[in-house]
Amino acid sequence: MIDFENKKYLKLKQDKSYGDKAADLIVPGEEIIDSYKSMRDGLVFTTKRLIVINKQGITGKKTDFTSLPYAKFNAYSIETSGVFDMDAELEVYISGMGRLTFEFKGRSDIKAISRNISQAII
């Protein structure tokens, strides 16, 4: 499960192959749109939800998959990268969970992520 004490996933970099880790969780009518990876953990954006992948233990063989359906998002916020600050951020507000923060490294298309979430919840 997501570390609800920390609630931050930092330095995520786009990695299309990371979506394969969640392929077995995809239901009919759902598609993987994009995926991001940090040192061990990652995110998979689908047409219906955000799947947070949390590697556990020393070896990282044990894996937790947390599904966050877009329909449960109360609100979200994006911060685009700038000239000197190249990181972008996504903040998601979910009742009962609070705020989750995801920081993306480099030139991630945070606006495309926003459009995908908006399309699912509006």
N, C-alpha and C positions, 0 to 999 in steps of 0.2 A: 504494500500500500504506500501511497505517497507519504513522505515524511512531513506530516502536518505541522510539526514544530518549525521546520525550516521553511517550507513552502516556496523554495526557489530552485530553479534549474538554470544554471549559468553556463555561458560559453557553448551554446549549442551551434553546431555547424551542419549545414545541409549535407545529407548523405542519403541518396535515393535508395541504396541497397538496404538501409536500416529498416525500411518498411517491410522487408521480407520476414523480419522477426515477429510481426503481428499478422502475417498473412492468414494463419490458421484461425484467427479471431474474426475475420471479416464475414459478414452475413450477406445473403443475396440482396442485391440492390445497393450495396455499399461499395465504395471504391476508395483505394488509397490515393491520396492526392500528393502528399509530400512527406518526407521524414527528415529528422534532425538527430544528431548524435553529439553527446558530450564525451567525456573520458570513458565512462561505462554505461551511462544511462541515455535515454533518448525519448523522442516524441514521434508519433505517427499521426498525421492529420488525415482523416477520411472525410467522406461526404456527410457523415452523420455524427462523428465524435472525434475526440482527441484521446489517443491511447498513450499513456505515460508508461515507459518501460524502465524498470528499476532493477538493475543487477544487484544481487545480494551476496554476502559472504566474501571470503578472501579470494576464492577462485572465480566468482561471478557466474557459476553454473546455475545457481538458483535465480530465477527471474520472476519479478512481480509485474503484472500487467494491470494498470488501473484505467478503467474506461470512464471518460468524462463526456457524456452526451451533450452536444451543443444546446439541446432543448432545456437543459438544467442550468445553463449560464444565466445569471441575473443581469450581468453587464460585463463588458470587457473594454480594454483600453490598449491602444498600440502607441509606441513611440518609435518613430523612424530614426535611422542612423543619420549622423551629420557629417560635417567635414572632418572634425577631429575625433569625435566619438563615433566609431564605426559600428557600434553595437546597436541593435534594435531590441525592443522589449514588447512582450505581450503580457498584460495583466488580466486575469480572469477572476470574476467574482461569482462564487457559487454559495447559495444559502446553506448553512450548516458546516461549510468548509472554510469560508472566508476567502481571502485573496491568495491566488497562486501567481507567481511571477516566473516568466520564462525569458531568458536573455539570449539573443541570437548573435553569433559572431559574423563578422564580414558583411557581405552584401546580400543578406537574406531578403526575400521579397515579402516583407511584413504586410504590405498592402494587399497582396494576393491572399495571405492568410486571413486578413480581416474580411475580405470579400467572401471567402468561403464560409466563415463563421456567420456572417450577416445573412448570407443566402439560406443558411440552415435555420436561423432563428427568427427571421423577420417574415 
